[in-house]
Amino acid sequence: MRIVWNSFHGRFSDNPRALWERLADRTDLEHVWLADGEHLAAFPEGVTTVDIDSPAATEALESADLLIANTHTEVKWAKTDRTTYVQTWHGTPLKRIHRDVLWAPEGRLDRLDHDVAKWDLLLSPNAVSTPRLRGAFGYDGEVLESGYPRNDLLSLPEAREVGAAVRARLGVPEDTRVVLYTPTWRDDEAFAEGRPEVRLQLDVERFAATLGPDHVLLVRAHNMVTGRSRIADTPGVHDVSYLPDVRDLYCAADAMVTDYSSTMFDFAITGRPIVHYAYDLERFQDAVRGFYFDLLPEAPGPVVRTEDELLDVLGDLDRVEKEHAERYAAFRERYTSLEDGRATDRVLARLGL
């Protein structure tokens, strides 16, 4: 059996990576990864890759028995009955997606619909997300509510070792509090003509000066805008946008700062503090993308609007945890009930692998 893998248009990450890790040693399976040259160094030695933007990608897809992707496969190829296409997707949606978004570049959604039409199986992380995914994609095929394979690690003892390895790689001392910043993308910025710089809305130098050397900031740009933000070269601040998998960063982090990113749902599995830096809440909600639910009453942590507020709550996370414990527990019950460390088992069982 030939399996072709695609994660975020050519990265070695996410649900496809987690599933591949379980199958990599199977001698009866052939694996081919679609790879982006900018992220090629992240693929393990010996893994077969083809350039996702080359004719070789089309050839790989058209010869696949199984395609496993975590987003739209934006390659021109003809699918036959030989191929089963599993779409794992990549997050519980707070932000509206696909046909539900408030705005998209002309023709983009029509083009992506050609990919949706090829899907044979769609994974859902929880029962809340299933109707939203179906509706947004206009998808009436099979859905497997499985949880996400990439999140299995967060429930396993190995998470501690992975986190320690990430800290060691970055040179972060054990007694340092690690804050992971995972802002989502803004459609109007990502698709702006000329691909201009996307300004980071957090003053990393001020973060370091205010919270001191016992705090480290990891900045993880969204995959849609990786490499387009200027991050000041500051002690205690690391740009981790090119590290292969955000899953490993979850293991290393003591707290998360995000805005409307689906990383909040993943990180909630850890039970560690989450702070929402929602500096453009109304604009994002009413003009950029839109939400499926009101963030303010459901957020598992404080929603702050200014950098002053953000630094204040980061300096007192023990209080944050106590004040939001009840709402955090309700958030986890609603969105992470399937994240039990066995999502990979469920998916592979459904695929007969």
ZADO-1210 file (C-alpha; in nm, 4 decimals, padded with zeros to 6 digits):
<atoms>
<atom x="00.0000" y="00.0000" z="00.0000" code="MET" pos="1"/>
<atom x="00.1274" y="00.3453" z="-00.0932" code="ARG" pos="2"/>
<atom x="00.0412" y="00.6257" z="00.1507" code="ILE" pos="3"/>
<atom x="00.0946" y="00.9906" z="00.0586" code="VAL" pos="4"/>
<atom x="00.1098" y="01.2457" z="00.3409" code="TRP" pos="5"/>
<atom x="00.0427" y="01.6195" z="00.3371" code="ASN" pos="6"/>
<atom x="00.0582" y="01.8503" z="00.6373" code="SER" pos="7"/>
<atom x="00.0157" y="02.2266" z="00.6034" code="PHE" pos="8"/>
<atom x="00.1291" y="02.2252" z="00.2406" code="HIS" pos="9"/>
<atom x="00.4522" y="02.0383" z="00.2861" code="GLY" pos="10"/>
<atom x="00.5523" y="02.0208" z="00.6516" code="ARG" pos="11"/>
<atom x="00.6369" y="01.7250" z="00.8758" code="PHE" pos="12"/>
<atom x="00.3803" y="01.7830" z="01.1466" code="SER" pos="13"/>
<atom x="00.0374" y="01.7516" z="01.2991" code="ASP" pos="14"/>
<atom x="-00.2101" y="01.4637" z="01.2622" code="ASN" pos="15"/>
<atom x="-00.0359" y="01.3135" z="00.9579" code="PRO" pos="16"/>
<atom x="00.2935" y="01.3006" z="01.1467" code="ARG" pos="17"/>
<atom x="00.1337" y="01.1325" z="01.4480" code="ALA" pos="18"/>
<atom x="-00.0288" y="00.8674" z="01.2297" code="LEU" pos="19"/>
<atom x="00.2923" y="00.8179" z="01.0292" code="TRP" pos="20"/>
<atom x="00.4918" y="00.7637" z="01.3488" code="GLU" pos="21"/>
<atom x="00.2769" y="00.4610" z="01.4256" code="ARG" pos="22"/>
<atom x="00.3120" y="00.3181" z="01.0747" code="LEU" pos="23"/>
<atom x="00.6686" y="00.4124" z="00.9817" code="ALA" pos="24"/>
<atom x="00.8197" y="00.0717" z="01.0654" code="ASP" pos="25"/>
<atom x="00.5615" y="-00.1296" z="00.8697" code="ARG" pos="26"/>
<atom x="00.7448" y="-00.3033" z="00.5840" code="THR" pos="27"/>
<atom x="00.4213" y="-00.3566" z="00.3901" code="ASP" pos="28"/>
<atom x="00.3630" y="00.0180" z="00.3554" code="LEU" pos="29"/>
<atom x="00.5316" y="00.2721" z="00.1282" code="GLU" pos="30"/>
<atom x="00.5311" y="00.6328" z="00.2479" code="HIS" pos="31"/>
<atom x="00.5715" y="00.9496" z="00.0434" code="VAL" pos="32"/>
<atom x="00.5557" y="01.2958" z="00.2006" code="TRP" pos="33"/>
<atom x="00.4694" y="01.6099" z="00.0067" code="LEU" pos="34"/>
<atom x="00.7357" y="01.8576" z="00.1184" code="ALA" pos="35"/>
<atom x="00.7946" y="02.2305" z="00.1022" code="ASP" pos="36"/>
<atom x="01.1609" y="02.3138" z="00.0467" code="GLY" pos="37"/>
<atom x="01.1609" y="02.5694" z="00.3297" code="GLU" pos="38"/>
<atom x="01.0695" y="02.2922" z="00.5747" code="HIS" pos="39"/>
<atom x="01.2598" y="02.0028" z="00.4216" code="LEU" pos="40"/>
<atom x="01.5187" y="01.9946" z="00.7013" code="ALA" pos="41"/>
<atom x="01.2465" y="01.8939" z="00.9488" code="ALA" pos="42"/>
<atom x="01.1826" y="01.5588" z="00.7797" code="PHE" pos="43"/>
<atom x="01.3667" y="01.2612" z="00.9352" code="PRO" pos="44"/>
<atom x="01.6548" y="01.1090" z="00.7481" code="GLU" pos="45"/>
<atom x="01.5425" y="00.8347" z="00.5129" code="GLY" pos="46"/>
<atom x="01.1883" y="00.9633" z="00.4652" code="VAL" pos="47"/>
<atom x="01.0831" y="00.9793" z="00.1000" code="THR" pos="48"/>
<atom x="00.9710" y="01.3286" z="-00.0007" code="THR" pos="49"/>
<atom x="00.8638" y="01.5002" z="-00.3208" code="VAL" pos="50"/>
<atom x="00.8413" y="01.8741" z="-00.3808" code="ASP" pos="51"/>
<atom x="00.4785" y="01.9676" z="-00.3238" code="ILE" pos="52"/>
<atom x="00.4968" y="02.2330" z="-00.5956" code="ASP" pos="53"/>
<atom x="00.6429" y="02.0017" z="-00.8605" code="SER" pos="54"/>
<atom x="00.4943" y="01.7533" z="-01.1097" code="PRO" pos="55"/>
<atom x="00.6279" y="01.4770" z="-00.8822" code="ALA" pos="56"/>
<atom x="00.3582" y="01.5678" z="-00.6294" code="ALA" pos="57"/>
<atom x="00.0861" y="01.5082" z="-00.8880" code="THR" pos="58"/>
<atom x="00.2435" y="01.1752" z="-00.9792" code="GLU" pos="59"/>
<atom x="00.2598" y="01.0710" z="-00.6134" code="ALA" pos="60"/>
<atom x="-00.1020" y="01.1614" z="-00.5487" code="LEU" pos="61"/>
<atom x="-00.2316" y="00.9857" z="-00.8587" code="GLU" pos="62"/>
<atom x="-00.0485" y="00.6660" z="-00.7602" code="SER" pos="63"/>
<atom x="-00.1595" y="00.6698" z="-00.3948" code="ALA" pos="64"/>
<atom x="-00.3751" y="00.4073" z="-00.2327" code="ASP" pos="65"/>
<atom x="-00.4283" y="00.6370" z="00.0644" code="LEU" pos="66"/>
<atom x="-00.3850" y="01.0120" z="00.1044" code="LEU" pos="67"/>
<atom x="-00.3768" y="01.1517" z="00.4569" code="ILE" pos="68"/>
<atom x="-00.3785" y="01.5313" z="00.4847" code="ALA" pos="69"/>
<atom x="-00.4553" y="01.7837" z="00.7551" code="ASN" pos="70"/>
<atom x="-00.5617" y="02.0652" z="00.5242" code="THR" pos="71"/>
<atom x="-00.6575" y="02.1190" z="00.1621" code="HIS" pos="72"/>
<atom x="-00.4179" y="01.9506" z="-00.0780" code="THR" pos="73"/>
<atom x="-00.3566" y="02.2389" z="-00.3166" code="GLU" pos="74"/>
<atom x="-00.2060" y="02.0304" z="-00.5944" code="VAL" pos="75"/>
<atom x="-00.3717" y="01.9607" z="-00.9281" code="LYS" pos="76"/>
<atom x="-00.4378" y="01.5872" z="-00.9477" code="TRP" pos="77"/>
<atom x="-00.7042" y="01.3445" z="-01.0653" code="ALA" pos="78"/>
<atom x="-00.8442" y="01.1116" z="-00.7992" code="LYS" pos="79"/>
<atom x="-00.9639" y="00.7651" z="-00.8995" code="THR" pos="80"/>
<atom x="-01.1504" y="00.4932" z="-00.7120" code="ASP" pos="81"/>
<atom x="-00.8135" y="00.3470" z="-00.6209" code="ARG" pos="82"/>
<atom x="-00.7406" y="00.6251" z="-00.3718" code="THR" pos="83"/>
<atom x="-00.8980" y="00.6863" z="-00.0327" code="THR" pos="84"/>
<atom x="-00.8573" y="01.0448" z="00.0867" code="TYR" pos="85"/>
<atom x="-00.8611" y="01.0989" z="00.4647" code="VAL" pos="86"/>
<atom x="-00.8909" y="01.4603" z="00.5730" code="GLN" pos="87"/>
<atom x="-00.7869" y="01.4945" z="00.9378" code="THR" pos="88"/>
<atom x="-00.8264" y="01.8748" z="00.9456" code="TRP" pos="89"/>
<atom x="-00.6254" y="02.0593" z="01.2093" code="HIS" pos="90"/>
<atom x="-00.8294" y="02.2151" z="01.4850" code="GLY" pos="91"/>
<atom x="-01.1512" y="02.2691" z="01.6734" code="THR" pos="92"/>
<atom x="-01.2977" y="02.5793" z="01.5083" code="PRO" pos="93"/>
<atom x="-01.3716" y="02.8937" z="01.7033" code="LEU" pos="94"/>
<atom x="-01.2967" y="03.0943" z="01.3877" code="LYS" pos="95"/>
<atom x="-01.5357" y="03.0447" z="01.1002" code="ARG" pos="96"/>
<atom x="-01.3887" y="02.8316" z="00.8219" code="ILE" pos="97"/>
<atom x="-01.4318" y="02.7818" z="00.4482" code="HIS" pos="98"/>
<atom x="-01.7837" y="02.8778" z="00.3313" code="ARG" pos="99"/>
<atom x="-01.8694" y="03.0297" z="00.6688" code="ASP" pos="100"/>
<atom x="-01.5954" y="03.2969" z="00.6632" code="VAL" pos="101"/>
<atom x="-01.6865" y="03.6623" z="00.6286" code="LEU" pos="102"/>
<atom x="-01.4335" y="03.7225" z="00.3497" code="TRP" pos="103"/>
<atom x="-01.1961" y="03.5319" z="00.1241" code="ALA" pos="104"/>
<atom x="-01.0003" y="03.6221" z="-00.1900" code="PRO" pos="105"/>
<atom x="-01.2087" y="03.5896" z="-00.5056" code="GLU" pos="106"/>
<atom x="-01.2117" y="03.2338" z="-00.6376" code="GLY" pos="107"/>
<atom x="-01.0237" y="03.0802" z="-00.3443" code="ARG" pos="108"/>
<atom x="-01.3174" y="02.8913" z="-00.1911" code="LEU" pos="109"/>
<atom x="-01.4348" y="02.7644" z="-00.5300" code="ASP" pos="110"/>
<atom x="-01.0861" y="02.6267" z="-00.5906" code="ARG" pos="111"/>
<atom x="-01.0716" y="02.4590" z="-00.2501" code="LEU" pos="112"/>
<atom x="-01.4137" y="02.3009" z="-00.3045" code="ASP" pos="113"/>
<atom x="-01.2517" y="02.0788" z="-00.5688" code="HIS" pos="114"/>
<atom x="-01.0384" y="01.9328" z="-00.2908" code="ASP" pos="115"/>
<atom x="-01.3346" y="01.8835" z="-00.0542" code="VAL" pos="116"/>
<atom x="-01.5130" y="01.6878" z="-00.3270" code="ALA" pos="117"/>
<atom x="-01.2349" y="01.4266" z="-00.3112" code="LYS" pos="118"/>
<atom x="-01.2597" y="01.3569" z="00.0618" code="TRP" pos="119"/>
<atom x="-01.3738" y="01.0079" z="00.1674" code="ASP" pos="120"/>
<atom x="-01.3367" y="01.0445" z="00.5442" code="LEU" pos="121"/>
<atom x="-01.3204" y="01.3520" z="00.7655" code="LEU" pos="122"/>
<atom x="-01.1952" y="01.3432" z="01.1245" code="LEU" pos="123"/>
<atom x="-01.3653" y="01.5508" z="01.3900" code="SER" pos="124"/>
<atom x="-01.2066" y="01.6356" z="01.7266" code="PRO" pos="125"/>
<atom x="-01.5373" y="01.6453" z="01.9154" code="ASN" pos="126"/>
<atom x="-01.9143" y="01.6334" z="01.8769" code="ALA" pos="127"/>
<atom x="-01.9428" y="02.0129" z="01.8914" code="VAL" pos="128"/>
<atom x="-01.7230" y="02.0536" z="01.5837" code="SER" pos="129"/>
<atom x="-01.8863" y="01.7896" z="01.3632" code="THR" pos="130"/>
<atom x="-02.1856" y="01.9935" z="01.2393" code="PRO" pos="131"/>
<atom x="-01.9662" y="02.3023" z="01.1978" code="ARG" pos="132"/>
<atom x="-01.7181" y="02.1138" z="00.9811" code="LEU" pos="133"/>
<atom x="-01.9947" y="01.9527" z="00.7763" code="ARG" pos="134"/>
<atom x="-02.1712" y="02.2824" z="00.7211" code="GLY" pos="135"/>
<atom x="-01.8647" y="02.4894" z="00.6384" code="ALA" pos="136"/>
<atom x="-01.7316" y="02.2401" z="00.3851" code="PHE" pos="137"/>
<atom x="-02.0678" y="02.1295" z="00.2491" code="GLY" pos="138"/>
<atom x="-01.9472" y="01.7774" z="00.3216" code="TYR" pos="139"/>
<atom x="-02.1972" y="01.4939" z="00.3515" code="ASP" pos="140"/>
<atom x="-01.9541" y="01.2000" z="00.3592" code="GLY" pos="141"/>
<atom x="-01.8332" y="00.9921" z="00.6517" code="GLU" pos="142"/>
<atom x="-01.7130" y="01.1714" z="00.9659" code="VAL" pos="143"/>
<atom x="-01.5192" y="00.9942" z="01.2402" code="LEU" pos="144"/>
<atom x="-01.5333" y="01.1644" z="01.5803" code="GLU" pos="145"/>
<atom x="-01.1962" y="01.0410" z="01.6964" code="SER" pos="146"/>
<atom x="-01.0118" y="01.3226" z="01.8686" code="GLY" pos="147"/>
<atom x="-00.6830" y="01.4274" z="01.7121" code="TYR" pos="148"/>
<atom x="-00.3892" y="01.1875" z="01.6797" code="PRO" pos="149"/>
<atom x="-00.1424" y="01.4754" z="01.7202" code="ARG" pos="150"/>
<atom x="-00.2775" y="01.5344" z="02.0712" code="ASN" pos="151"/>
<atom x="-00.2318" y="01.1783" z="02.1981" code="ASP" pos="152"/>
<atom x="00.1153" y="01.2661" z="02.3252" code="LEU" pos="153"/>
<atom x="-00.0273" y="01.5263" z="02.5628" code="LEU" pos="154"/>
<atom x="-00.1987" y="01.2523" z="02.7626" code="SER" pos="155"/>
<atom x="00.1014" y="01.0189" z="02.7746" code="LEU" pos="156"/>
<atom x="00.4028" y="01.0023" z="03.0103" code="PRO" pos="157"/>
<atom x="00.6363" y="01.0652" z="02.7152" code="GLU" pos="158"/>
<atom x="00.5149" y="01.4265" z="02.7025" code="ALA" pos="159"/>
<atom x="00.7500" y="01.5194" z="02.9848" code="ARG" pos="160"/>
<atom x="01.0530" y="01.3846" z="02.7947" code="GLU" pos="161"/>
<atom x="00.9516" y="01.5651" z="02.4749" code="VAL" pos="162"/>
<atom x="00.9087" y="01.8910" z="02.6644" code="GLY" pos="163"/>
<atom x="01.2474" y="01.8542" z="02.8303" code="ALA" pos="164"/>
<atom x="01.4097" y="01.7884" z="02.4928" code="ALA" pos="165"/>
<atom x="01.2572" y="02.1050" z="02.3444" code="VAL" pos="166"/>
<atom x="01.3782" y="02.3113" z="02.6385" code="ARG" pos="167"/>
<atom x="01.7259" y="02.1630" z="02.6096" code="ALA" pos="168"/>
<atom x="01.7369" y="02.2367" z="02.2366" code="ARG" pos="169"/>
<atom x="01.6494" y="02.6000" z="02.3054" code="LEU" pos="170"/>
<atom x="01.8779" y="02.6271" z="02.6075" code="GLY" pos="171"/>
<atom x="01.5953" y="02.6972" z="02.8516" code="VAL" pos="172"/>
<atom x="01.6788" y="02.6198" z="03.2171" code="PRO" pos="173"/>
<atom x="01.4492" y="02.3776" z="03.3986" code="GLU" pos="174"/>
<atom x="01.3328" y="02.6325" z="03.6561" code="ASP" pos="175"/>
<atom x="01.2231" y="02.8862" z="03.3908" code="THR" pos="176"/>
<atom x="00.8561" y="02.9515" z="03.3155" code="ARG" pos="177"/>
<atom x="00.7951" y="02.9013" z="02.9428" code="VAL" pos="178"/>
<atom x="00.5154" y="03.1011" z="02.7782" code="VAL" pos="179"/>
<atom x="00.4077" y="02.9888" z="02.4304" code="LEU" pos="180"/>
<atom x="00.2553" y="03.2611" z="02.2119" code="TYR" pos="181"/>
<atom x="00.0412" y="03.1250" z="01.9251" code="THR" pos="182"/>
<atom x="-00.1469" y="03.4034" z="01.7464" code="PRO" pos="183"/>
<atom x="-00.3721" y="03.3022" z="01.4604" code="THR" pos="184"/>
<atom x="-00.3651" y="03.4608" z="01.1156" code="TRP" pos="185"/>
<atom x="-00.5722" y="03.7428" z="00.9725" code="ARG" pos="186"/>
<atom x="-00.6999" y="03.6775" z="00.6202" code="ASP" pos="187"/>
<atom x="-00.6546" y="04.0361" z="00.5069" code="ASP" pos="188"/>
<atom x="-00.2903" y="04.0312" z="00.6210" code="GLU" pos="189"/>
<atom x="-00.2082" y="03.6880" z="00.4802" code="ALA" pos="190"/>
<atom x="-00.3505" y="03.7638" z="00.1357" code="PHE" pos="191"/>
<atom x="-00.2353" y="04.1255" z="00.1143" code="ALA" pos="192"/>
<atom x="-00.0768" y="04.2109" z="-00.2194" code="GLU" pos="193"/>
<atom x="00.2996" y="04.1760" z="-00.2173" code="GLY" pos="194"/>
<atom x="00.3053" y="03.9613" z="00.0984" code="ARG" pos="195"/>
<atom x="00.4085" y="04.2454" z="00.3313" code="PRO" pos="196"/>
<atom x="00.5405" y="04.2017" z="00.6834" code="GLU" pos="197"/>
<atom x="00.2827" y="04.0854" z="00.9363" code="VAL" pos="198"/>
<atom x="00.3477" y="04.2932" z="01.2446" code="ARG" pos="199"/>
<atom x="00.3731" y="04.0979" z="01.5689" code="LEU" pos="200"/>
<atom x="00.1326" y="04.2634" z="01.8110" code="GLN" pos="201"/>
<atom x="00.3431" y="04.1816" z="02.1138" code="LEU" pos="202"/>
<atom x="00.6508" y="04.3801" z="02.2188" code="ASP" pos="203"/>
<atom x="00.8863" y="04.0923" z="02.2964" code="VAL" pos="204"/>
<atom x="01.1527" y="04.3227" z="02.4395" code="GLU" pos="205"/>
<atom x="00.9006" y="04.4611" z="02.6868" code="ARG" pos="206"/>
<atom x="00.7913" y="04.1072" z="02.7741" code="PHE" pos="207"/>
<atom x="01.1488" y="04.0122" z="02.8612" code="ALA" pos="208"/>
<atom x="01.2170" y="04.3316" z="03.0559" code="ALA" pos="209"/>
<atom x="00.8910" y="04.3134" z="03.2545" code="THR" pos="210"/>
<atom x="00.8773" y="03.9447" z="03.3444" code="LEU" pos="211"/>
<atom x="01.2505" y="03.8985" z="03.3825" code="GLY" pos="212"/>
<atom x="01.4967" y="03.6149" z="03.3231" code="PRO" pos="213"/>
<atom x="01.2823" y="03.3521" z="03.4924" code="ASP" pos="214"/>
<atom x="01.0379" y="03.3741" z="03.1983" code="HIS" pos="215"/>
<atom x="01.1003" y="03.2648" z="02.8399" code="VAL" pos="216"/>
<atom x="00.8756" y="03.3472" z="02.5452" code="LEU" pos="217"/>
<atom x="00.8315" y="03.1094" z="02.2520" code="LEU" pos="218"/>
<atom x="00.6716" y="03.2779" z="01.9502" code="VAL" pos="219"/>
<atom x="00.4955" y="03.0450" z="01.7078" code="ARG" pos="220"/>
<atom x="00.3637" y="03.2145" z="01.3930" code="ALA" pos="221"/>
<atom x="00.0649" y="03.0591" z="01.2184" code="HIS" pos="222"/>
<atom x="00.1593" y="02.8415" z="00.9223" code="ASN" pos="223"/>
<atom x="-00.0192" y="03.0802" z="00.6841" code="MET" pos="224"/>
<atom x="00.2194" y="03.3648" z="00.7729" code="VAL" pos="225"/>
<atom x="00.5387" y="03.1901" z="00.8814" code="THR" pos="226"/>
<atom x="00.8477" y="03.3990" z="00.8211" code="GLY" pos="227"/>
<atom x="00.6591" y="03.7254" z="00.7701" code="ARG" pos="228"/>
<atom x="00.6881" y="03.8703" z="01.1207" code="SER" pos="229"/>
<atom x="00.9948" y="04.0476" z="01.2525" code="ARG" pos="230"/>
<atom x="01.0834" y="03.9251" z="01.6007" code="ILE" pos="231"/>
<atom x="01.3430" y="04.1305" z="01.7836" code="ALA" pos="232"/>
<atom x="01.6602" y="03.9441" z="01.8776" code="ASP" pos="233"/>
<atom x="01.6019" y="03.9425" z="02.2518" code="THR" pos="234"/>
<atom x="01.7457" y="03.7214" z="02.5278" code="PRO" pos="235"/>
<atom x="01.4751" y="03.4916" z="02.6552" code="GLY" pos="236"/>
<atom x="01.2692" y="03.5120" z="02.3347" code="VAL" pos="237"/>
<atom x="01.2734" y="03.2357" z="02.0717" code="HIS" pos="238"/>
<atom x="01.1095" y="03.2273" z="01.7295" code="ASP" pos="239"/>
<atom x="00.9919" y="02.8659" z="01.7100" code="VAL" pos="240"/>
<atom x="00.7863" y="02.9044" z="01.3930" code="SER" pos="241"/>
<atom x="01.0111" y="02.6672" z="01.1996" code="TYR" pos="242"/>
<atom x="01.0227" y="02.3925" z="01.4590" code="LEU" pos="243"/>
<atom x="00.8363" y="02.1046" z="01.2956" code="PRO" pos="244"/>
<atom x="00.5422" y="02.0517" z="01.5284" code="ASP" pos="245"/>
<atom x="00.3535" y="02.2731" z="01.7712" code="VAL" pos="246"/>
<atom x="00.2606" y="01.9549" z="01.9593" code="ARG" pos="247"/>
<atom x="00.6137" y="01.9359" z="02.0981" code="ASP" pos="248"/>
<atom x="00.5963" y="02.2998" z="02.2054" code="LEU" pos="249"/>
<atom x="00.2805" y="02.2287" z="02.4047" code="TYR" pos="250"/>
<atom x="00.4844" y="01.9772" z="02.6025" code="CYS" pos="251"/>
<atom x="00.7502" y="02.2371" z="02.6806" code="ALA" pos="252"/>
<atom x="00.5198" y="02.5257" z="02.7737" code="ALA" pos="253"/>
<atom x="00.3962" y="02.6190" z="03.1200" code="ASP" pos="254"/>
<atom x="00.1363" y="02.8609" z="02.9844" code="ALA" pos="255"/>
<atom x="-00.0126" y="02.9700" z="02.6535" code="MET" pos="256"/>
<atom x="-00.0971" y="03.3127" z="02.5193" code="VAL" pos="257"/>
<atom x="-00.3184" y="03.3072" z="02.2125" code="THR" pos="258"/>
<atom x="-00.6009" y="03.5042" z="02.0597" code="ASP" pos="259"/>
<atom x="-00.8548" y="03.2980" z="01.8618" code="TYR" pos="260"/>
<atom x="-00.6292" y="03.0102" z="01.7517" code="SER" pos="261"/>
<atom x="-00.7481" y="02.6515" z="01.7747" code="SER" pos="262"/>
<atom x="-00.4287" y="02.5831" z="01.9702" code="THR" pos="263"/>
<atom x="-00.6318" y="02.6785" z="02.2776" code="MET" pos="264"/>
<atom x="-00.8339" y="02.3569" z="02.2464" code="PHE" pos="265"/>
<atom x="-00.5214" y="02.1443" z="02.2182" code="ASP" pos="266"/>
<atom x="-00.3369" y="02.3116" z="02.5026" code="PHE" pos="267"/>
<atom x="-00.6405" y="02.2778" z="02.7307" code="ALA" pos="268"/>
<atom x="-00.5648" y="01.9045" z="02.7418" code="ILE" pos="269"/>
<atom x="-00.2588" y="01.9885" z="02.9534" code="THR" pos="270"/>
<atom x="-00.4627" y="02.1780" z="03.2100" code="GLY" pos="271"/>
<atom x="-00.2083" y="02.4616" z="03.2096" code="ARG" pos="272"/>
<atom x="-00.3029" y="02.8314" z="03.2042" code="PRO" pos="273"/>
<atom x="-00.4327" y="02.9947" z="02.8863" code="ILE" pos="274"/>
<atom x="-00.4524" y="03.3708" z="02.8373" code="VAL" pos="275"/>
<atom x="-00.6312" y="03.5306" z="02.5415" code="HIS" pos="276"/>
<atom x="-00.4655" y="03.8432" z="02.4047" code="TYR" pos="277"/>
<atom x="-00.7599" y="03.9670" z="02.1984" code="ALA" pos="278"/>
<atom x="-00.6321" y="04.3066" z="02.0892" code="TYR" pos="279"/>
<atom x="-00.8586" y="04.3161" z="01.7794" code="ASP" pos="280"/>
<atom x="-01.1575" y="04.1150" z="01.9006" code="LEU" pos="281"/>
<atom x="-01.4356" y="04.3210" z="01.7420" code="GLU" pos="282"/>
<atom x="-01.2571" y="04.3651" z="01.4094" code="ARG" pos="283"/>
<atom x="-01.1763" y="03.9955" z="01.3829" code="PHE" pos="284"/>
<atom x="-01.5263" y="03.8921" z="01.4884" code="GLN" pos="285"/>
<atom x="-01.7210" y="04.1361" z="01.2739" code="ASP" pos="286"/>
<atom x="-01.5059" y="04.2001" z="00.9673" code="ALA" pos="287"/>
<atom x="-01.2145" y="03.9602" z="00.9254" code="VAL" pos="288"/>
<atom x="-01.3323" y="03.6053" z="00.9909" code="ARG" pos="289"/>
<atom x="-01.6176" y="03.5689" z="01.2405" code="GLY" pos="290"/>
<atom x="-01.6708" y="03.3171" z="01.5216" code="PHE" pos="291"/>
<atom x="-01.8889" y="03.0122" z="01.5775" code="TYR" pos="292"/>
<atom x="-01.9451" y="03.1058" z="01.9409" code="PHE" pos="293"/>
<atom x="-01.8893" y="03.3984" z="02.1737" code="ASP" pos="294"/>
<atom x="-01.5386" y="03.3676" z="02.3120" code="LEU" pos="295"/>
<atom x="-01.5904" y="03.5828" z="02.6215" code="LEU" pos="296"/>
<atom x="-01.8210" y="03.3537" z="02.8238" code="PRO" pos="297"/>
<atom x="-01.6486" y="03.0302" z="02.7183" code="GLU" pos="298"/>
<atom x="-01.2810" y="03.1206" z="02.7241" code="ALA" pos="299"/>
<atom x="-01.0828" y="02.8969" z="02.9623" code="PRO" pos="300"/>
<atom x="-00.8725" y="03.1922" z="03.0768" code="GLY" pos="301"/>
<atom x="-00.8776" y="03.5709" z="03.0959" code="PRO" pos="302"/>
<atom x="-00.9436" y="03.7701" z="02.7781" code="VAL" pos="303"/>
<atom x="-00.7274" y="04.0820" z="02.7794" code="VAL" pos="304"/>
<atom x="-00.7182" y="04.3651" z="02.5268" code="ARG" pos="305"/>
<atom x="-00.3933" y="04.5481" z="02.5989" code="THR" pos="306"/>
<atom x="-00.0301" y="04.4587" z="02.6484" code="GLU" pos="307"/>
<atom x="-00.0419" y="04.6086" z="02.9974" code="ASP" pos="308"/>
<atom x="-00.3228" y="04.3706" z="03.0928" code="GLU" pos="309"/>
<atom x="-00.1404" y="04.0776" z="02.9365" code="LEU" pos="310"/>
<atom x="00.1829" y="04.1350" z="03.1267" code="LEU" pos="311"/>
<atom x="-00.0153" y="04.1840" z="03.4461" code="ASP" pos="312"/>
<atom x="-00.1903" y="03.8471" z="03.4256" code="VAL" pos="313"/>
<atom x="00.1264" y="03.6669" z="03.3132" code="LEU" pos="314"/>
<atom x="00.2924" y="03.7925" z="03.6281" code="GLY" pos="315"/>
<atom x="00.0251" y="03.6287" z="03.8437" code="ASP" pos="316"/>
<atom x="-00.0709" y="03.3005" z="03.6763" code="LEU" pos="317"/>
<atom x="-00.1443" y="03.1273" z="04.0054" code="ASP" pos="318"/>
<atom x="-00.4325" y="03.3700" z="04.0578" code="ARG" pos="319"/>
<atom x="-00.5446" y="03.3210" z="03.6974" code="VAL" pos="320"/>
<atom x="-00.5650" y="02.9449" z="03.7467" code="GLU" pos="321"/>
<atom x="-00.7752" y="02.9762" z="04.0613" code="LYS" pos="322"/>
<atom x="-01.0136" y="03.2360" z="03.9218" code="GLU" pos="323"/>
<atom x="-01.0800" y="03.0433" z="03.5998" code="HIS" pos="324"/>
<atom x="-01.0712" y="02.6855" z="03.7276" code="ALA" pos="325"/>
<atom x="-01.4453" y="02.6242" z="03.6942" code="GLU" pos="326"/>
<atom x="-01.4723" y="02.7676" z="03.3435" code="ARG" pos="327"/>
<atom x="-01.1548" y="02.5862" z="03.2358" code="TYR" pos="328"/>
<atom x="-01.3018" y="02.2550" z="03.3527" code="ALA" pos="329"/>
<atom x="-01.6231" y="02.3172" z="03.1574" code="ALA" pos="330"/>
<atom x="-01.4204" y="02.4063" z="02.8473" code="PHE" pos="331"/>
<atom x="-01.2225" y="02.0828" z="02.8722" code="ARG" pos="332"/>
<atom x="-01.5362" y="01.8744" z="02.9208" code="GLU" pos="333"/>
<atom x="-01.7009" y="02.0295" z="02.6160" code="ARG" pos="334"/>
<atom x="-01.4084" y="02.0204" z="02.3752" code="TYR" pos="335"/>
<atom x="-01.1489" y="01.7631" z="02.4847" code="THR" pos="336"/>
<atom x="-01.3479" y="01.4583" z="02.5957" code="SER" pos="337"/>
<atom x="-01.2064" y="01.2508" z="02.3075" code="LEU" pos="338"/>
<atom x="-00.8468" y="01.3589" z="02.3701" code="GLU" pos="339"/>
<atom x="-00.7595" y="01.0558" z="02.5813" code="ASP" pos="340"/>
<atom x="-00.4363" y="00.9414" z="02.4173" code="GLY" pos="341"/>
<atom x="-00.6120" y="00.6885" z="02.1929" code="ARG" pos="342"/>
<atom x="-00.7203" y="00.8921" z="01.8902" code="ALA" pos="343"/>
<atom x="-00.4515" y="00.7327" z="01.6735" code="THR" pos="344"/>
<atom x="-00.5840" y="00.3876" z="01.7672" code="ASP" pos="345"/>
<atom x="-00.9353" y="00.4854" z="01.6636" code="ARG" pos="346"/>
<atom x="-00.8276" y="00.6269" z="01.3279" code="VAL" pos="347"/>
<atom x="-00.6034" y="00.3355" z="01.2370" code="LEU" pos="348"/>
<atom x="-00.8739" y="00.0885" z="01.3392" code="ALA" pos="349"/>
<atom x="-01.1195" y="00.2609" z="01.1068" code="ARG" pos="350"/>
<atom x="-00.8649" y="00.2432" z="00.8227" code="LEU" pos="351"/>
<atom x="-00.7871" y="-00.1205" z="00.8893" code="GLY" pos="352"/>
<atom x="-00.4225" y="-00.0404" z="00.9597" code="LEU" pos="353"/>
</atoms>
